[in-house]
C-alpha cells in the first residue's frame, strides 16, 4: 500500500471510530442496531464524509452476476 493511501485510510478509520464513539456516548447502550446505524450515518455525513448505507454488492457464480449477493452496512464513494 502506498504511503498516501495508508495515511488516507488511517485518517478515515480515525474519523469513523470517533463518530461511532460520539454516537454511543450520546445515545448510551441498549438501543436497536438500526437506531445506532441511522445516527452513525448522520454523524458521518455531518463530518463531510460521502457514504452510502445498505448498499448491495454483486458477486459472480459460474459466470452469473448475482446482484443481491451481499449488503454492505456502509460504504464510501
PDB file of N, CA, C and O in Angstrom:
ATOM      1  N   UNK A   1       0.848  -1.168   0.000  1.00  0.00           N
ATOM      2  CA  UNK A   1       0.000   0.000   0.000  1.00  0.00           C
ATOM      3  C   UNK A   1       0.899   1.238   0.000  1.00  0.00           C
ATOM      4  O   UNK A   1       1.847   1.331   0.780  1.00  0.00           O
ATOM      5  N   UNK A   2       0.590   2.177  -0.877  1.00  0.00           N
ATOM      6  CA  UNK A   2       1.359   3.415  -0.927  1.00  0.00           C
ATOM      7  C   UNK A   2       1.139   4.218   0.343  1.00  0.00           C
ATOM      8  O   UNK A   2       0.084   4.130   0.972  1.00  0.00           O
ATOM      9  N   UNK A   3       2.137   4.998   0.711  1.00  0.00           N
ATOM     10  CA  UNK A   3       2.097   5.804   1.929  1.00  0.00           C
ATOM     11  C   UNK A   3       0.889   6.736   1.952  1.00  0.00           C
ATOM     12  O   UNK A   3       0.210   6.833   2.975  1.00  0.00           O
ATOM     13  N   UNK A   4       0.610   7.425   0.843  1.00  0.00           N
ATOM     14  CA  UNK A   4      -0.521   8.362   0.807  1.00  0.00           C
ATOM     15  C   UNK A   4      -1.847   7.634   0.981  1.00  0.00           C
ATOM     16  O   UNK A   4      -2.764   8.148   1.621  1.00  0.00           O
ATOM     17  N   UNK A   5      -1.945   6.440   0.412  1.00  0.00           N
ATOM     18  CA  UNK A   5      -3.154   5.639   0.565  1.00  0.00           C
ATOM     19  C   UNK A   5      -3.321   5.183   2.011  1.00  0.00           C
ATOM     20  O   UNK A   5      -4.427   5.196   2.550  1.00  0.00           O
ATOM     21  N   UNK A   6      -2.220   4.783   2.631  1.00  0.00           N
ATOM     22  CA  UNK A   6      -2.243   4.357   4.034  1.00  0.00           C
ATOM     23  C   UNK A   6      -2.681   5.509   4.930  1.00  0.00           C
ATOM     24  O   UNK A   6      -3.519   5.326   5.812  1.00  0.00           O
ATOM     25  N   UNK A   7      -2.124   6.684   4.710  1.00  0.00           N
ATOM     26  CA  UNK A   7      -2.471   7.853   5.532  1.00  0.00           C
ATOM     27  C   UNK A   7      -3.948   8.192   5.365  1.00  0.00           C
ATOM     28  O   UNK A   7      -4.629   8.509   6.341  1.00  0.00           O
ATOM     29  N   UNK A   8      -4.447   8.126   4.125  1.00  0.00           N
ATOM     30  CA  UNK A   8      -5.862   8.409   3.872  1.00  0.00           C
ATOM     31  C   UNK A   8      -6.746   7.422   4.630  1.00  0.00           C
ATOM     32  O   UNK A   8      -7.680   7.830   5.321  1.00  0.00           O
ATOM     33  N   UNK A   9      -6.458   6.126   4.507  1.00  0.00           N
ATOM     34  CA  UNK A   9      -7.281   5.123   5.173  1.00  0.00           C
ATOM     35  C   UNK A   9      -7.163   5.213   6.691  1.00  0.00           C
ATOM     36  O   UNK A   9      -8.149   5.010   7.399  1.00  0.00           O
ATOM     37  N   UNK A  10      -5.983   5.510   7.191  1.00  0.00           N
ATOM     38  CA  UNK A  10      -5.793   5.661   8.630  1.00  0.00           C
ATOM     39  C   UNK A  10      -6.609   6.847   9.143  1.00  0.00           C
ATOM     40  O   UNK A  10      -7.252   6.748  10.188  1.00  0.00           O
ATOM     41  N   UNK A  11      -6.590   7.951   8.429  1.00  0.00           N
ATOM     42  CA  UNK A  11      -7.379   9.123   8.816  1.00  0.00           C
ATOM     43  C   UNK A  11      -8.872   8.853   8.739  1.00  0.00           C
ATOM     44  O   UNK A  11      -9.633   9.286   9.604  1.00  0.00           O
ATOM     45  N   UNK A  12      -9.286   8.142   7.709  1.00  0.00           N
ATOM     46  CA  UNK A  12     -10.697   7.788   7.551  1.00  0.00           C
ATOM     47  C   UNK A  12     -11.140   6.876   8.680  1.00  0.00           C
ATOM     48  O   UNK A  12     -12.222   7.058   9.238  1.00  0.00           O
ATOM     49  N   UNK A  13     -10.311   5.897   9.022  1.00  0.00           N
ATOM     50  CA  UNK A  13     -10.636   4.990  10.127  1.00  0.00           C
ATOM     51  C   UNK A  13     -10.788   5.755  11.430  1.00  0.00           C
ATOM     52  O   UNK A  13     -11.695   5.480  12.215  1.00  0.00           O
ATOM     53  N   UNK A  14      -9.910   6.707  11.660  1.00  0.00           N
ATOM     54  CA  UNK A  14      -9.985   7.515  12.879  1.00  0.00           C
ATOM     55  C   UNK A  14     -11.282   8.309  12.939  1.00  0.00           C
ATOM     56  O   UNK A  14     -11.902   8.411  13.998  1.00  0.00           O
ATOM     57  N   UNK A  15     -11.698   8.876  11.800  1.00  0.00           N
ATOM     58  CA  UNK A  15     -12.948   9.633  11.756  1.00  0.00           C
ATOM     59  C   UNK A  15     -14.149   8.737  12.054  1.00  0.00           C
ATOM     60  O   UNK A  15     -15.062   9.130  12.781  1.00  0.00           O
ATOM     61  N   UNK A  16     -14.141   7.539  11.489  1.00  0.00           N
ATOM     62  CA  UNK A  16     -15.258   6.612  11.684  1.00  0.00           C
ATOM     63  C   UNK A  16     -15.327   6.154  13.141  1.00  0.00           C
ATOM     64  O   UNK A  16     -16.403   6.143  13.738  1.00  0.00           O
ATOM     65  N   UNK A  17     -14.207   5.786  13.701  1.00  0.00           N
ATOM     66  CA  UNK A  17     -14.182   5.350  15.103  1.00  0.00           C
ATOM     67  C   UNK A  17     -14.630   6.475  16.019  1.00  0.00           C
ATOM     68  O   UNK A  17     -15.405   6.243  16.947  1.00  0.00           O
ATOM     69  N   UNK A  18     -14.156   7.689  15.773  1.00  0.00           N
ATOM     70  CA  UNK A  18     -14.558   8.836  16.585  1.00  0.00           C
ATOM     71  C   UNK A  18     -16.068   9.081  16.481  1.00  0.00           C
ATOM     72  O   UNK A  18     -16.724   9.387  17.477  1.00  0.00           O
ATOM     73  N   UNK A  19     -16.601   8.946  15.281  1.00  0.00           N
ATOM     74  CA  UNK A  19     -18.045   9.127  15.087  1.00  0.00           C
ATOM     75  C   UNK A  19     -18.831   8.047  15.827  1.00  0.00           C
ATOM     76  O   UNK A  19     -19.856   8.336  16.445  1.00  0.00           O
ATOM     77  N   UNK A  20     -18.356   6.813  15.764  1.00  0.00           N
ATOM     78  CA  UNK A  20     -19.023   5.721  16.485  1.00  0.00           C
ATOM     79  C   UNK A  20     -19.031   5.973  17.990  1.00  0.00           C
ATOM     80  O   UNK A  20     -20.043   5.766  18.660  1.00  0.00           O
ATOM     81  N   UNK A  21     -17.902   6.418  18.507  1.00  0.00           N
ATOM     82  CA  UNK A  21     -17.820   6.710  19.944  1.00  0.00           C
ATOM     83  C   UNK A  21     -18.745   7.858  20.326  1.00  0.00           C
ATOM     84  O   UNK A  21     -19.367   7.830  21.388  1.00  0.00           O
ATOM     85  N   UNK A  22     -18.838   8.867  19.466  1.00  0.00           N
ATOM     86  CA  UNK A  22     -19.724  10.006  19.728  1.00  0.00           C
ATOM     87  C   UNK A  22     -21.181   9.564  19.770  1.00  0.00           C
ATOM     88  O   UNK A  22     -21.930   9.960  20.664  1.00  0.00           O
ATOM     89  N   UNK A  23     -21.578   8.749  18.812  1.00  0.00           N
ATOM     90  CA  UNK A  23     -22.966   8.258  18.770  1.00  0.00           C
ATOM     91  C   UNK A  23     -23.275   7.448  20.022  1.00  0.00           C
ATOM     92  O   UNK A  23     -24.318   7.641  20.648  1.00  0.00           O
ATOM     93  N   UNK A  24     -22.384   6.552  20.385  1.00  0.00           N
ATOM     94  CA  UNK A  24     -22.641   5.710  21.557  1.00  0.00           C
ATOM     95  C   UNK A  24     -22.644   6.531  22.842  1.00  0.00           C
ATOM     96  O   UNK A  24     -23.456   6.284  23.734  1.00  0.00           O
ATOM     97  N   UNK A  25     -21.748   7.499  22.942  1.00  0.00           N
ATOM     98  CA  UNK A  25     -21.715   8.354  24.136  1.00  0.00           C
ATOM     99  C   UNK A  25     -22.990   9.186  24.254  1.00  0.00           C
ATOM    100  O   UNK A  25     -23.474   9.441  25.357  1.00  0.00           O
ATOM    101  N   UNK A  26     -23.523   9.603  23.124  1.00  0.00           N
ATOM    102  CA  UNK A  26     -24.742  10.416  23.123  1.00  0.00           C
ATOM    103  C   UNK A  26     -25.980   9.578  23.427  1.00  0.00           C
ATOM    104  O   UNK A  26     -26.826   9.987  24.221  1.00  0.00           O
ATOM    105  N   UNK A  27     -26.090   8.402  22.796  1.00  0.00           N
ATOM    106  CA  UNK A  27     -27.301   7.585  22.935  1.00  0.00           C
ATOM    107  C   UNK A  27     -27.253   6.626  24.118  1.00  0.00           C
ATOM    108  O   UNK A  27     -28.285   6.314  24.713  1.00  0.00           O
ATOM    109  N   UNK A  28     -26.058   6.161  24.456  1.00  0.00           N
ATOM    110  CA  UNK A  28     -25.941   5.158  25.504  1.00  0.00           C
ATOM    111  C   UNK A  28     -26.246   3.774  24.976  1.00  0.00           C
ATOM    112  O   UNK A  28     -26.557   3.616  23.796  1.00  0.00           O
ATOM    113  N   UNK A  29     -26.163   2.774  25.827  1.00  0.00           N
ATOM    114  CA  UNK A  29     -26.385   1.387  25.404  1.00  0.00           C
ATOM    115  C   UNK A  29     -27.870   1.016  25.373  1.00  0.00           C
ATOM    116  O   UNK A  29     -28.713   1.717  25.934  1.00  0.00           O
ATOM    117  N   UNK A  30     -28.168  -0.100  24.706  1.00  0.00           N
ATOM    118  CA  UNK A  30     -29.490  -0.704  24.807  1.00  0.00           C
ATOM    119  C   UNK A  30     -30.466  -0.441  23.686  1.00  0.00           C
ATOM    120  O   UNK A  30     -31.596  -0.926  23.740  1.00  0.00           O
ATOM    121  N   UNK A  31     -30.074   0.311  22.670  1.00  0.00           N
ATOM    122  CA  UNK A  31     -30.996   0.579  21.565  1.00  0.00           C
ATOM    123  C   UNK A  31     -30.815  -0.442  20.450  1.00  0.00           C
ATOM    124  O   UNK A  31     -29.847  -1.202  20.441  1.00  0.00           O
ATOM    125  N   UNK A  32     -31.738  -0.450  19.531  1.00  0.00           N
ATOM    126  CA  UNK A  32     -31.639  -1.337  18.376  1.00  0.00           C
ATOM    127  C   UNK A  32     -30.490  -0.905  17.478  1.00  0.00           C
ATOM    128  O   UNK A  32     -30.147   0.276  17.410  1.00  0.00           O
ATOM    129  N   UNK A  33     -29.900  -1.875  16.792  1.00  0.00           N
ATOM    130  CA  UNK A  33     -28.801  -1.581  15.872  1.00  0.00           C
ATOM    131  C   UNK A  33     -29.218  -0.554  14.824  1.00  0.00           C
ATOM    132  O   UNK A  33     -28.415   0.295  14.436  1.00  0.00           O
ATOM    133  N   UNK A  34     -30.449  -0.622  14.368  1.00  0.00           N
ATOM    134  CA  UNK A  34     -30.922   0.297  13.329  1.00  0.00           C
ATOM    135  C   UNK A  34     -30.864   1.752  13.786  1.00  0.00           C
ATOM    136  O   UNK A  34     -30.622   2.645  12.973  1.00  0.00           O
ATOM    137  N   UNK A  35     -31.081   1.998  15.066  1.00  0.00           N
ATOM    138  CA  UNK A  35     -31.002   3.360  15.599  1.00  0.00           C
ATOM    139  C   UNK A  35     -29.553   3.848  15.569  1.00  0.00           C
ATOM    140  O   UNK A  35     -29.278   4.958  15.113  1.00  0.00           O
ATOM    141  N   UNK A  36     -28.633   3.022  16.053  1.00  0.00           N
ATOM    142  CA  UNK A  36     -27.216   3.389  16.025  1.00  0.00           C
ATOM    143  C   UNK A  36     -26.741   3.598  14.593  1.00  0.00           C
ATOM    144  O   UNK A  36     -25.984   4.528  14.318  1.00  0.00           O
ATOM    145  N   UNK A  37     -27.181   2.741  13.687  1.00  0.00           N
ATOM    146  CA  UNK A  37     -26.789   2.835  12.289  1.00  0.00           C
ATOM    147  C   UNK A  37     -27.243   4.164  11.682  1.00  0.00           C
ATOM    148  O   UNK A  37     -26.455   4.858  11.039  1.00  0.00           O
ATOM    149  N   UNK A  38     -28.500   4.511  11.884  1.00  0.00           N
ATOM    150  CA  UNK A  38     -29.030   5.763  11.336  1.00  0.00           C
ATOM    151  C   UNK A  38     -28.292   6.973  11.910  1.00  0.00           C
ATOM    152  O   UNK A  38     -27.979   7.917  11.183  1.00  0.00           O
ATOM    153  N   UNK A  39     -28.017   6.943  13.203  1.00  0.00           N
ATOM    154  CA  UNK A  39     -27.307   8.057  13.833  1.00  0.00           C
ATOM    155  C   UNK A  39     -25.856   8.128  13.367  1.00  0.00           C
ATOM    156  O   UNK A  39     -25.318   9.220  13.189  1.00  0.00           O
ATOM    157  N   UNK A  40     -25.221   6.976  13.169  1.00  0.00           N
ATOM    158  CA  UNK A  40     -23.851   6.964  12.662  1.00  0.00           C
ATOM    159  C   UNK A  40     -23.802   7.530  11.247  1.00  0.00           C
ATOM    160  O   UNK A  40     -22.901   8.306  10.926  1.00  0.00           O
ATOM    161  N   UNK A  41     -24.744   7.160  10.409  1.00  0.00           N
ATOM    162  CA  UNK A  41     -24.798   7.720   9.054  1.00  0.00           C
ATOM    163  C   UNK A  41     -24.912   9.237   9.110  1.00  0.00           C
ATOM    164  O   UNK A  41     -24.208   9.945   8.391  1.00  0.00           O
ATOM    165  N   UNK A  42     -25.793   9.727   9.958  1.00  0.00           N
ATOM    166  CA  UNK A  42     -25.968  11.169  10.119  1.00  0.00           C
ATOM    167  C   UNK A  42     -24.666  11.819  10.592  1.00  0.00           C
ATOM    168  O   UNK A  42     -24.252  12.844  10.051  1.00  0.00           O
ATOM    169  N   UNK A  43     -24.030  11.234  11.586  1.00  0.00           N
ATOM    170  CA  UNK A  43     -22.789  11.789  12.150  1.00  0.00           C
ATOM    171  C   UNK A  43     -21.677  11.818  11.100  1.00  0.00           C
ATOM    172  O   UNK A  43     -20.942  12.802  11.012  1.00  0.00           O
ATOM    173  N   UNK A  44     -21.545  10.768  10.314  1.00  0.00           N
ATOM    174  CA  UNK A  44     -20.507  10.726   9.283  1.00  0.00           C
ATOM    175  C   UNK A  44     -20.762  11.778   8.204  1.00  0.00           C
ATOM    176  O   UNK A  44     -19.825  12.417   7.726  1.00  0.00           O
ATOM    177  N   UNK A  45     -22.022  11.958   7.821  1.00  0.00           N
ATOM    178  CA  UNK A  45     -22.357  12.979   6.826  1.00  0.00           C
ATOM    179  C   UNK A  45     -22.125  14.382   7.378  1.00  0.00           C
ATOM    180  O   UNK A  45     -21.687  15.269   6.646  1.00  0.00           O
ATOM    181  N   UNK A  46     -22.412  14.589   8.648  1.00  0.00           N
ATOM    182  CA  UNK A  46     -22.144  15.885   9.282  1.00  0.00           C
ATOM    183  C   UNK A  46     -20.648  16.199   9.270  1.00  0.00           C
ATOM    184  O   UNK A  46     -20.254  17.365   9.253  1.00  0.00           O
ATOM    185  N   UNK A  47     -19.826  15.164   9.278  1.00  0.00           N
ATOM    186  CA  UNK A  47     -18.368  15.330   9.256  1.00  0.00           C
ATOM    187  C   UNK A  47     -17.830  15.462   7.831  1.00  0.00           C
ATOM    188  O   UNK A  47     -16.618  15.530   7.623  1.00  0.00           O
ATOM    189  N   UNK A  48     -18.723  15.497   6.867  1.00  0.00           N
ATOM    190  CA  UNK A  48     -18.322  15.718   5.482  1.00  0.00           C
ATOM    191  C   UNK A  48     -17.993  14.468   4.683  1.00  0.00           C
ATOM    192  O   UNK A  48     -17.500  14.567   3.560  1.00  0.00           O
ATOM    193  N   UNK A  49     -18.259  13.290   5.243  1.00  0.00           N
ATOM    194  CA  UNK A  49     -17.999  12.058   4.503  1.00  0.00           C
ATOM    195  C   UNK A  49     -19.187  11.737   3.603  1.00  0.00           C
ATOM    196  O   UNK A  49     -20.342  11.905   3.996  1.00  0.00           O
ATOM    197  N   UNK A  50     -18.896  11.281   2.413  1.00  0.00           N
ATOM    198  CA  UNK A  50     -19.935  10.869   1.475  1.00  0.00           C
ATOM    199  C   UNK A  50     -20.049   9.354   1.590  1.00  0.00           C
ATOM    200  O   UNK A  50     -19.119   8.621   1.254  1.00  0.00           O
ATOM    201  N   UNK A  51     -21.197   8.900   2.067  1.00  0.00           N
ATOM    202  CA  UNK A  51     -21.385   7.470   2.325  1.00  0.00           C
ATOM    203  C   UNK A  51     -22.642   6.965   1.648  1.00  0.00           C
ATOM    204  O   UNK A  51     -23.510   7.741   1.248  1.00  0.00           O
ATOM    205  N   UNK A  52     -22.721   5.662   1.529  1.00  0.00           N
ATOM    206  CA  UNK A  52     -23.938   5.003   1.070  1.00  0.00           C
ATOM    207  C   UNK A  52     -24.277   3.934   2.092  1.00  0.00           C
ATOM    208  O   UNK A  52     -23.414   3.150   2.489  1.00  0.00           O
ATOM    209  N   UNK A  53     -25.504   3.902   2.509  1.00  0.00           N
ATOM    210  CA  UNK A  53     -25.951   2.968   3.523  1.00  0.00           C
ATOM    211  C   UNK A  53     -26.702   1.809   2.881  1.00  0.00           C
ATOM    212  O   UNK A  53     -27.483   2.002   1.950  1.00  0.00           O
ATOM    213  N   UNK A  54     -26.457   0.603   3.388  1.00  0.00           N
ATOM    214  CA  UNK A  54     -27.159  -0.610   2.944  1.00  0.00           C
ATOM    215  C   UNK A  54     -27.017  -0.830   1.435  1.00  0.00           C
ATOM    216  O   UNK A  54     -27.996  -1.129   0.752  1.00  0.00           O
ATOM    217  N   UNK A  55     -25.802  -0.681   0.925  1.00  0.00           N
ATOM    218  CA  UNK A  55     -25.532  -0.853  -0.497  1.00  0.00           C
ATOM    219  C   UNK A  55     -25.375  -2.337  -0.827  1.00  0.00           C
ATOM    220  O   UNK A  55     -24.787  -3.099  -0.060  1.00  0.00           O
ATOM    221  N   UNK A  56     -25.904  -2.727  -1.969  1.00  0.00           N
ATOM    222  CA  UNK A  56     -25.761  -4.107  -2.419  1.00  0.00           C
ATOM    223  C   UNK A  56     -24.465  -4.248  -3.201  1.00  0.00           C
ATOM    224  O   UNK A  56     -24.127  -3.396  -4.023  1.00  0.00           O
ATOM    225  N   UNK A  57     -23.748  -5.322  -2.942  1.00  0.00           N
ATOM    226  CA  UNK A  57     -22.511  -5.610  -3.648  1.00  0.00           C
ATOM    227  C   UNK A  57     -22.695  -6.924  -4.408  1.00  0.00           C
ATOM    228  O   UNK A  57     -22.973  -7.961  -3.805  1.00  0.00           O
ATOM    229  N   UNK A  58     -22.540  -6.877  -5.713  1.00  0.00           N
ATOM    230  CA  UNK A  58     -22.754  -8.093  -6.501  1.00  0.00           C
ATOM    231  C   UNK A  58     -21.630  -9.107  -6.321  1.00  0.00           C
ATOM    232  O   UNK A  58     -20.525  -8.770  -5.897  1.00  0.00           O
ATOM    233  N   UNK A  59     -21.933 -10.324  -6.646  1.00  0.00           N
ATOM    234  CA  UNK A  59     -20.954 -11.405  -6.678  1.00  0.00           C
ATOM    235  C   UNK A  59     -21.218 -12.207  -7.946  1.00  0.00           C
ATOM    236  O   UNK A  59     -22.291 -12.112  -8.542  1.00  0.00           O
ATOM    237  N   UNK A  60     -20.244 -12.983  -8.345  1.00  0.00           N
ATOM    238  CA  UNK A  60     -20.413 -13.818  -9.530  1.00  0.00           C
ATOM    239  C   UNK A  60     -20.299 -15.287  -9.145  1.00  0.00           C
ATOM    240  O   UNK A  60     -19.502 -15.672  -8.289  1.00  0.00           O
ATOM    241  N   UNK A  61     -21.108 -16.078  -9.794  1.00  0.00           N
ATOM    242  CA  UNK A  61     -21.050 -17.535  -9.617  1.00  0.00           C
ATOM    243  C   UNK A  61     -21.271 -18.171 -10.975  1.00  0.00           C
ATOM    244  O   UNK A  61     -22.295 -17.938 -11.616  1.00  0.00           O
ATOM    245  N   UNK A  62     -20.325 -18.963 -11.409  1.00  0.00           N
ATOM    246  CA  UNK A  62     -20.452 -19.686 -12.671  1.00  0.00           C
ATOM    247  C   UNK A  62     -20.837 -18.738 -13.812  1.00  0.00           C
ATOM    248  O   UNK A  62     -21.737 -19.027 -14.601  1.00  0.00           O
ATOM    249  N   UNK A  63     -20.139 -17.609 -13.880  1.00  0.00           N
ATOM    250  CA  UNK A  63     -20.352 -16.574 -14.907  1.00  0.00           C
ATOM    251  C   UNK A  63     -21.704 -15.870 -14.793  1.00  0.00           C
ATOM    252  O   UNK A  63     -22.111 -15.165 -15.716  1.00  0.00           O
ATOM    253  N   UNK A  64     -22.392 -16.050 -13.691  1.00  0.00           N
ATOM    254  CA  UNK A  64     -23.669 -15.376 -13.474  1.00  0.00           C
ATOM    255  C   UNK A  64     -23.455 -14.292 -12.416  1.00  0.00           C
ATOM    256  O   UNK A  64     -22.932 -14.553 -11.333  1.00  0.00           O
ATOM    257  N   UNK A  65     -23.868 -13.085 -12.753  1.00  0.00           N
ATOM    258  CA  UNK A  65     -23.745 -11.980 -11.801  1.00  0.00           C
ATOM    259  C   UNK A  65     -24.963 -11.984 -10.878  1.00  0.00           C
ATOM    260  O   UNK A  65     -26.105 -11.882 -11.327  1.00  0.00           O
ATOM    261  N   UNK A  66     -24.694 -12.103  -9.586  1.00  0.00           N
ATOM    262  CA  UNK A  66     -25.765 -12.099  -8.582  1.00  0.00           C
ATOM    263  C   UNK A  66     -25.807 -10.701  -7.972  1.00  0.00           C
ATOM    264  O   UNK A  66     -24.965 -10.356  -7.143  1.00  0.00           O
ATOM    265  N   UNK A  67     -26.776  -9.906  -8.379  1.00  0.00           N
ATOM    266  CA  UNK A  67     -26.830  -8.509  -7.964  1.00  0.00           C
ATOM    267  C   UNK A  67     -27.099  -8.318  -6.478  1.00  0.00           C
ATOM    268  O   UNK A  67     -26.645  -7.330  -5.900  1.00  0.00           O
ATOM    269  N   UNK A  68     -27.805  -9.211  -5.863  1.00  0.00           N
ATOM    270  CA  UNK A  68     -28.175  -9.047  -4.460  1.00  0.00           C
ATOM    271  C   UNK A  68     -27.430 -10.034  -3.571  1.00  0.00           C
ATOM    272  O   UNK A  68     -28.021 -10.651  -2.685  1.00  0.00           O
ATOM    273  N   UNK A  69     -26.140 -10.177  -3.811  1.00  0.00           N
ATOM    274  CA  UNK A  69     -25.361 -11.174  -3.089  1.00  0.00           C
ATOM    275  C   UNK A  69     -25.011 -10.751  -1.671  1.00  0.00           C
ATOM    276  O   UNK A  69     -25.197 -11.518  -0.726  1.00  0.00           O
ATOM    277  N   UNK A  70     -24.511  -9.542  -1.521  1.00  0.00           N
ATOM    278  CA  UNK A  70     -24.061  -9.050  -0.219  1.00  0.00           C
ATOM    279  C   UNK A  70     -24.611  -7.657   0.019  1.00  0.00           C
ATOM    280  O   UNK A  70     -24.759  -6.874  -0.919  1.00  0.00           O
ATOM    281  N   UNK A  71     -24.911  -7.349   1.259  1.00  0.00           N
ATOM    282  CA  UNK A  71     -25.351  -5.994   1.597  1.00  0.00           C
ATOM    283  C   UNK A  71     -24.322  -5.400   2.556  1.00  0.00           C
ATOM    284  O   UNK A  71     -24.053  -5.958   3.620  1.00  0.00           O
ATOM    285  N   UNK A  72     -23.754  -4.267   2.166  1.00  0.00           N
ATOM    286  CA  UNK A  72     -22.774  -3.577   2.979  1.00  0.00           C
ATOM    287  C   UNK A  72     -23.493  -2.614   3.910  1.00  0.00           C
ATOM    288  O   UNK A  72     -24.377  -1.878   3.472  1.00  0.00           O
ATOM    289  N   UNK A  73     -23.129  -2.608   5.181  1.00  0.00           N
ATOM    290  CA  UNK A  73     -23.731  -1.650   6.112  1.00  0.00           C
ATOM    291  C   UNK A  73     -23.455  -0.224   5.655  1.00  0.00           C
ATOM    292  O   UNK A  73     -24.377   0.581   5.529  1.00  0.00           O
ATOM    293  N   UNK A  74     -22.194   0.086   5.408  1.00  0.00           N
ATOM    294  CA  UNK A  74     -21.778   1.417   4.950  1.00  0.00           C
ATOM    295  C   UNK A  74     -20.652   1.278   3.953  1.00  0.00           C
ATOM    296  O   UNK A  74     -19.820   0.378   4.062  1.00  0.00           O
ATOM    297  N   UNK A  75     -20.625   2.163   2.989  1.00  0.00           N
ATOM    298  CA  UNK A  75     -19.512   2.238   2.060  1.00  0.00           C
ATOM    299  C   UNK A  75     -19.319   3.693   1.657  1.00  0.00           C
ATOM    300  O   UNK A  75     -20.238   4.508   1.742  1.00  0.00           O
ATOM    301  N   UNK A  76     -18.111   3.998   1.218  1.00  0.00           N
ATOM    302  CA  UNK A  76     -17.862   5.356   0.727  1.00  0.00           C
ATOM    303  C   UNK A  76     -17.817   5.297  -0.799  1.00  0.00           C
ATOM    304  O   UNK A  76     -17.723   4.222  -1.391  1.00  0.00           O
ATOM    305  N   UNK A  77     -17.886   6.450  -1.411  1.00  0.00           N
ATOM    306  CA  UNK A  77     -17.866   6.522  -2.875  1.00  0.00           C
ATOM    307  C   UNK A  77     -16.461   6.568  -3.381  1.00  0.00           C
ATOM    308  O   UNK A  77     -16.242   6.631  -4.591  1.00  0.00           O
TER     309      UNK A  77
END
